[in-house]
Amino acid sequence: MYFAALLARTEDGWEASDTELDNVETLTDLADLAREAAVDDDTVIAYIEQEGAWFGVIRVDGEDDPRVFVSHATAAARSSYGAMLTDELLGSDDDGASDLDSLDLDGTEDGEPDPDPDDNDLSDAATSGPVPPGPLGDVELLTDLGVGPEDLLVLDTDALAQIADALGCTDVLEAVR
């Protein structure tokens, strides 16, 4: 099960909305979704988490390329949305063809139990090669917003609430949860 939210900066503060990922198949799709939520091409933070196993933060500033951070790359690579992010970060060039086509949205094959997020196998059939354990991506993507690399790296199961607290938008986030 996934949870996704968008935090869009406005001149009056931040606006929060939960979002459906049904039509998101690529990082470009996710960035486009974030841009649609933007006010005057300002910053939008997209947040995705999978049941406490991993979370991803995607920052979109206007038409700039999205910046991405994933908390636990190995666990994320076992899920459809996480694999989308880790493949982008690792520079996968498999033109979208992978074993993900046979996976449900929760990243498991039909009828199989969810994978164990603590399994430290560094390669996975759903990715194009070795996936490093632990965090992956731009640890400085939220620094100017008050969440430095050392803070981002220690976030865990309630990462979105802690990020929202640092941004000063906890109340608006709680209104959409």
Backbone bond lengths (Angstrom), bond angles and torsions (degrees), N, CA, C in turn:
res aa  C-N    CA-C-N  psi(-1)  N-CA   C-N-CA  omega(-1)  CA-C   N-CA-C  phi
1 M - - - 1.441 - - 1.522 108.98 -
2 Y 1.303 115.54 133.34 1.452 121.92 -179.78 1.516 110.67 -108.04
3 F 1.330 115.21 152.47 1.454 121.70 167.43 1.522 105.65 -126.85
4 A 1.316 116.09 134.50 1.458 120.54 178.56 1.522 109.27 -134.07
5 A 1.319 115.64 142.17 1.461 121.32 178.52 1.521 108.95 -142.65
6 L 1.313 114.50 153.04 1.460 121.77 174.47 1.521 108.30 -117.88
7 L 1.310 116.43 133.10 1.460 122.79 174.45 1.523 106.64 -116.84
8 A 1.321 117.15 112.17 1.460 122.19 -177.07 1.526 109.83 -108.72
9 R 1.332 115.68 127.40 1.471 119.83 179.22 1.527 109.04 -80.35
10 T 1.322 114.54 134.40 1.460 121.68 175.78 1.528 107.58 -125.08
11 E 1.318 117.42 174.22 1.464 118.38 178.21 1.523 111.83 -69.65
12 D 1.348 116.98 -16.65 1.469 121.70 178.38 1.525 113.19 -97.54
13 G 1.324 118.19 4.35 1.462 121.16 -176.81 1.519 110.55 129.49
14 W 1.304 115.89 -142.18 1.462 121.35 -178.45 1.521 110.10 -116.07
15 E 1.326 115.78 144.65 1.460 122.53 171.84 1.520 106.76 -113.01
16 A 1.312 116.31 138.50 1.462 120.42 -179.53 1.516 109.60 -118.55
17 S 1.321 114.85 146.45 1.459 120.14 173.99 1.523 107.94 -151.33
18 D 1.336 115.29 141.79 1.461 116.88 171.37 1.518 104.95 -80.30
19 T 1.295 117.01 159.21 1.452 119.61 -175.37 1.514 110.67 -141.40
20 E 1.305 115.23 150.63 1.459 122.02 175.73 1.522 108.67 -93.17
21 L 1.300 116.86 138.77 1.458 122.04 -179.18 1.525 112.19 -103.42
22 D 1.325 117.15 14.33 1.461 121.07 -175.15 1.528 113.74 -53.85
23 N 1.321 118.27 -37.94 1.461 121.47 -176.80 1.522 113.26 -100.14
24 V 1.326 117.05 11.81 1.465 121.72 -179.51 1.523 108.74 -95.99
25 E 1.341 115.15 116.39 1.460 120.36 177.41 1.520 112.40 -119.99
26 T 1.343 116.48 -17.48 1.456 121.05 -178.23 1.528 109.46 -137.70
27 L 1.323 115.48 166.91 1.456 119.58 175.56 1.529 110.23 -63.00
28 T 1.307 117.31 -34.15 1.467 121.14 176.94 1.524 110.72 -61.11
29 D 1.343 117.44 -42.07 1.467 121.04 176.92 1.524 110.72 -60.53
30 L 1.340 116.29 -43.25 1.456 120.72 -179.69 1.528 110.85 -66.32
31 A 1.320 116.75 -41.32 1.468 120.34 178.08 1.527 110.36 -64.05
32 D 1.332 117.35 -39.83 1.469 120.73 177.41 1.522 110.90 -63.40
33 L 1.324 117.08 -41.10 1.462 121.62 177.22 1.532 110.42 -61.15
34 A 1.324 116.10 -41.98 1.468 120.55 178.14 1.525 110.74 -65.71
35 R 1.322 116.81 -41.77 1.470 119.72 179.99 1.523 111.73 -63.39
36 E 1.332 116.76 -33.10 1.466 120.35 177.29 1.523 111.10 -64.56
37 A 1.332 116.98 -29.36 1.471 121.52 179.67 1.523 112.28 -85.11
38 A 1.335 116.73 -11.31 1.463 120.93 -175.98 1.518 111.57 -70.25
39 V 1.315 114.29 149.74 1.458 122.26 173.63 1.532 106.26 -109.85
40 D 1.326 116.62 117.76 1.473 121.70 179.27 1.528 112.90 54.45
41 D 1.314 118.00 42.81 1.472 123.24 178.48 1.521 113.84 57.01
42 D 1.330 116.87 25.76 1.457 120.19 179.20 1.531 109.50 -81.01
43 T 1.300 116.84 178.40 1.460 124.13 -176.09 1.527 112.26 -64.97
44 V 1.328 115.03 136.89 1.458 122.11 171.39 1.523 107.17 -128.84
45 I 1.322 115.50 132.88 1.457 122.10 175.63 1.519 107.33 -107.34
46 A 1.324 115.95 119.42 1.465 120.86 173.82 1.522 106.62 -98.92
47 Y 1.316 115.99 137.47 1.455 121.77 -177.33 1.518 107.81 -128.80
48 I 1.325 116.81 130.79 1.469 122.63 176.31 1.517 107.18 -129.74
49 E 1.330 115.86 135.80 1.463 118.56 172.40 1.526 108.91 -137.56
50 Q 1.308 114.84 152.29 1.453 120.81 175.90 1.515 108.52 -121.03
51 E 1.314 115.67 102.38 1.466 124.92 172.88 1.519 115.12 34.86
52 G 1.299 117.62 45.90 1.457 120.94 176.48 1.512 115.15 74.13
53 A 1.342 119.02 -0.03 1.457 120.97 179.65 1.529 111.48 -80.16
54 W 1.322 116.51 -36.34 1.457 121.81 179.98 1.522 108.77 -162.90
55 F 1.329 115.35 161.41 1.453 120.01 171.12 1.518 108.52 -139.40
56 G 1.321 115.11 154.87 1.450 121.54 176.99 1.522 109.48 -128.85
57 V 1.321 115.80 142.84 1.454 122.22 176.05 1.522 106.63 -121.16
58 I 1.317 115.59 127.59 1.450 121.62 179.53 1.517 106.98 -122.42
59 R 1.323 116.66 123.54 1.453 120.85 -179.40 1.520 108.61 -108.40
60 V 1.331 115.20 129.10 1.455 121.37 178.67 1.531 107.46 -122.81
61 D 1.320 115.30 121.78 1.468 122.42 177.79 1.527 107.65 -117.13
62 G 1.329 116.56 100.08 1.460 120.51 -179.91 1.515 111.35 57.73
63 E 1.319 116.01 -130.24 1.468 121.01 -178.71 1.525 112.87 -94.43
64 D 1.341 117.35 4.91 1.463 120.36 177.00 1.521 110.17 -63.38
65 D 1.330 116.27 156.46 1.459 120.36 175.06 1.521 109.29 -60.69
66 P 1.321 117.39 142.78 1.472 119.58 177.88 1.525 110.73 -66.08
67 R 1.319 114.83 147.37 1.460 122.53 174.71 1.524 106.66 -106.88
68 V 1.330 117.00 138.13 1.462 121.26 -170.42 1.523 111.24 -130.48
69 F 1.327 114.50 140.93 1.464 122.32 171.69 1.528 107.54 -135.60
70 V 1.332 116.43 135.23 1.463 122.81 176.08 1.523 107.63 -123.71
71 S 1.343 116.10 130.83 1.465 120.78 -173.97 1.522 114.39 -70.87
72 H 1.313 117.45 -34.94 1.467 122.01 -177.09 1.522 107.62 -144.34
73 A 1.329 116.18 93.11 1.460 121.37 -171.86 1.526 113.43 -60.48
74 T 1.310 117.50 -41.79 1.461 119.98 -177.60 1.524 111.14 -63.51
75 A 1.318 117.15 -44.61 1.467 120.37 177.73 1.518 110.67 -66.97
76 A 1.318 117.71 -41.44 1.466 121.60 -179.14 1.519 111.24 -64.04
77 A 1.321 117.67 -37.39 1.460 121.72 -177.59 1.522 112.86 -63.80
78 R 1.323 117.49 -15.12 1.461 121.88 179.58 1.526 112.85 -89.61
79 S 1.320 116.71 2.35 1.464 119.40 179.89 1.524 108.67 -123.98
80 S 1.304 116.57 157.33 1.458 119.88 -174.21 1.525 112.29 -62.26
81 Y 1.321 118.71 -49.29 1.461 120.12 -178.36 1.522 111.16 -72.63
82 G 1.306 117.58 -36.29 1.459 120.58 177.11 1.514 111.74 -66.34
83 A 1.329 116.93 -39.65 1.462 120.31 177.71 1.523 110.37 -64.41
84 M 1.320 116.56 -35.65 1.461 120.75 176.78 1.533 109.06 -58.37
85 L 1.324 117.17 -44.42 1.470 121.51 -178.57 1.525 111.56 -72.79
86 T 1.324 118.00 -46.38 1.468 119.81 -178.17 1.522 110.97 -66.98
87 D 1.330 117.92 -38.23 1.463 120.22 176.80 1.529 110.13 -59.71
88 E 1.318 116.79 -42.59 1.470 120.90 178.31 1.530 110.49 -62.98
89 L 1.314 117.20 -44.99 1.460 120.80 -178.73 1.523 112.60 -67.25
90 L 1.326 116.21 -33.01 1.463 120.63 -178.83 1.516 112.29 -90.11
91 G 1.330 116.69 -1.77 1.463 120.70 177.92 1.506 114.28 72.96
92 S 1.318 117.27 35.23 1.458 121.10 179.46 1.520 109.94 -62.13
93 D 1.334 116.23 132.85 1.466 121.44 178.55 1.523 111.03 -119.25
94 D 1.317 117.20 43.04 1.466 118.64 -178.14 1.524 112.04 -90.93
95 D 1.313 117.86 20.68 1.462 126.69 -178.30 1.520 113.75 37.93
96 G 1.338 114.27 42.88 1.450 120.86 172.60 1.510 115.10 81.85
97 A 1.313 118.88 -12.16 1.456 120.86 -178.20 1.520 108.76 -85.36
98 S 1.299 116.49 118.31 1.462 120.76 177.78 1.508 108.75 -157.58
99 D 1.308 115.10 -178.36 1.454 119.70 177.37 1.513 111.92 -69.79
100 L 1.340 117.70 -6.05 1.459 120.00 179.36 1.520 111.56 -63.81
101 D 1.327 117.39 -24.38 1.455 119.76 -179.79 1.521 111.67 -60.33
102 S 1.341 117.88 -25.71 1.452 120.68 -179.38 1.521 112.52 -95.88
103 L 1.324 117.39 5.36 1.453 121.11 -176.59 1.511 111.53 -100.01
104 D 1.323 114.85 149.60 1.457 120.49 170.90 1.519 107.71 -75.23
105 L 1.334 117.65 170.91 1.457 120.79 -179.13 1.510 113.10 -61.80
106 D 1.335 118.13 -21.86 1.460 118.07 178.49 1.524 111.44 -84.87
107 G 1.347 117.12 3.90 1.451 120.74 175.56 1.512 114.29 87.06
108 T 1.318 119.02 7.48 1.451 121.20 178.63 1.511 109.33 -113.42
109 E 1.321 115.81 153.83 1.447 118.02 175.40 1.515 108.61 -72.42
110 D 1.302 115.35 154.58 1.451 121.22 -178.52 1.532 110.62 -51.17
111 G 1.313 116.49 121.79 1.459 121.66 175.63 1.514 114.85 88.16
112 E 1.337 118.47 -7.09 1.455 120.27 179.38 1.523 110.24 -90.29
113 P 1.327 118.02 150.92 1.466 119.83 175.10 1.516 110.16 -69.88
114 D 1.341 116.18 161.28 1.458 121.03 177.01 1.522 109.51 -60.82
115 P 1.340 117.79 143.51 1.462 119.90 178.24 1.524 110.74 -67.82
116 D 1.335 115.25 155.37 1.455 121.30 178.46 1.517 109.31 -77.76
117 P 1.361 119.37 113.18 1.457 120.89 -177.86 1.521 113.40 -66.59
118 D 1.331 118.55 -12.74 1.457 121.01 179.84 1.520 112.69 -90.08
119 D 1.347 117.61 -3.94 1.450 121.71 178.02 1.522 108.11 -68.62
120 N 1.327 118.16 123.96 1.454 121.51 -173.91 1.522 113.62 -99.34
121 D 1.317 119.20 25.12 1.447 122.15 174.78 1.525 107.89 -61.04
122 L 1.325 117.65 123.70 1.454 120.83 -173.11 1.517 113.92 -80.03
123 S 1.308 119.14 -9.62 1.455 119.60 174.79 1.510 107.97 -123.84
124 D 1.315 114.72 156.60 1.455 119.54 -174.94 1.515 108.04 -146.60
125 A 1.306 117.13 143.21 1.460 121.07 -178.88 1.517 112.15 -61.51
126 A 1.311 117.97 -24.63 1.459 120.61 -177.14 1.528 112.46 -85.34
127 T 1.321 118.23 0.94 1.449 120.40 179.06 1.511 109.66 -124.31
128 S 1.309 115.95 167.77 1.455 119.57 -174.98 1.522 113.26 -84.68
129 G 1.293 119.36 -5.22 1.453 120.66 -178.95 1.501 111.06 -179.69
130 P 1.332 115.64 -162.57 1.455 119.63 -178.59 1.531 111.75 -61.26
131 V 1.287 114.77 139.49 1.458 121.44 177.42 1.518 106.52 -117.96
132 P 1.318 116.83 125.55 1.465 118.30 -178.49 1.526 111.39 -68.37
133 P 1.318 116.68 145.55 1.462 118.69 174.88 1.525 109.27 -72.13
134 G 1.296 116.12 155.07 1.461 119.89 176.39 1.513 113.92 82.90
135 P 1.327 116.77 -162.73 1.461 122.19 -174.59 1.529 112.46 -67.62
136 L 1.334 114.55 155.64 1.457 121.22 -179.90 1.519 107.89 -149.77
137 G 1.314 116.88 136.64 1.456 120.28 174.45 1.514 113.20 116.22
138 D 1.318 114.53 -160.42 1.461 124.18 -173.43 1.529 110.21 -85.67
139 V 1.328 116.57 99.60 1.463 120.62 -178.08 1.524 112.41 -74.93
140 E 1.327 117.38 -8.47 1.460 120.89 -178.94 1.525 113.14 -103.35
141 L 1.330 118.46 9.62 1.462 120.45 -174.51 1.521 113.90 -64.80
142 L 1.332 118.76 -19.70 1.471 121.05 179.49 1.530 113.14 -114.63
143 T 1.319 117.59 7.89 1.462 121.26 -175.21 1.522 112.20 -56.15
144 D 1.332 117.91 -47.35 1.460 120.20 -178.29 1.524 112.70 -69.33
145 L 1.335 116.70 -9.66 1.460 121.78 178.74 1.530 112.10 -102.24
146 G 1.334 117.33 3.66 1.455 120.75 175.09 1.511 115.96 102.95
147 V 1.346 118.34 5.11 1.462 121.62 177.22 1.529 106.76 -120.04
148 G 1.339 114.91 96.50 1.453 120.27 -178.55 1.519 112.26 -76.77
149 P 1.331 116.34 171.80 1.469 120.49 -178.60 1.528 113.43 -55.67
150 E 1.335 116.62 -42.85 1.462 119.32 -179.00 1.524 111.33 -65.11
151 D 1.332 117.43 -31.97 1.469 121.22 177.45 1.529 110.60 -73.56
152 L 1.321 116.26 -44.63 1.467 121.16 -178.02 1.526 111.47 -62.34
153 L 1.314 116.09 -39.31 1.463 120.28 -176.72 1.521 114.31 -69.04
154 V 1.335 117.97 -19.87 1.464 119.85 -179.50 1.534 112.48 -100.19
155 L 1.335 117.31 -3.63 1.458 119.03 178.52 1.513 109.57 -66.47
156 D 1.335 115.44 146.97 1.462 119.04 -177.41 1.513 109.82 -135.80
157 T 1.301 117.68 -122.54 1.458 122.31 -169.30 1.517 115.15 -66.77
158 D 1.308 119.29 -24.16 1.464 120.90 179.42 1.529 110.02 -115.01
159 A 1.315 116.07 41.67 1.454 121.73 -174.38 1.524 112.31 -60.92
160 L 1.326 118.11 -42.89 1.463 120.26 -177.44 1.523 111.37 -60.91
161 A 1.311 117.43 -42.59 1.464 120.45 179.34 1.523 110.71 -63.34
162 Q 1.321 116.90 -39.30 1.458 120.20 179.65 1.527 111.83 -70.39
163 I 1.324 117.19 -37.18 1.458 121.04 175.77 1.526 109.69 -65.85
164 A 1.330 116.78 -46.02 1.471 121.24 179.00 1.527 110.58 -60.44
165 D 1.324 116.80 -38.57 1.463 120.33 178.23 1.530 110.46 -62.55
166 A 1.334 116.72 -44.39 1.466 120.48 179.23 1.529 111.57 -64.78
167 L 1.337 116.66 -34.07 1.459 120.77 179.38 1.529 112.03 -80.28
168 G 1.331 116.38 -13.51 1.457 120.54 -178.41 1.515 113.59 79.09
169 C 1.326 116.84 29.74 1.471 119.46 -178.22 1.529 112.63 -128.03
170 T 1.311 116.38 30.25 1.459 120.21 -179.43 1.521 111.98 -59.13
171 D 1.325 117.27 -42.85 1.466 120.55 -178.32 1.521 112.71 -62.58
172 V 1.342 117.30 -43.54 1.460 118.85 -179.50 1.525 111.47 -70.42
173 L 1.323 116.70 -31.81 1.466 119.93 176.73 1.525 110.24 -67.38
174 E 1.321 116.93 -46.26 1.469 120.38 -179.15 1.527 111.38 -61.82
175 A 1.307 117.25 -26.96 1.479 120.54 178.79 1.520 111.72 -67.91
176 V 1.331 118.68 -24.56 1.475 120.89 -178.97 1.523 112.93 -101.43
177 R 1.310 117.69 -10.73 1.466 119.78 -178.08 1.493 112.01 -74.60
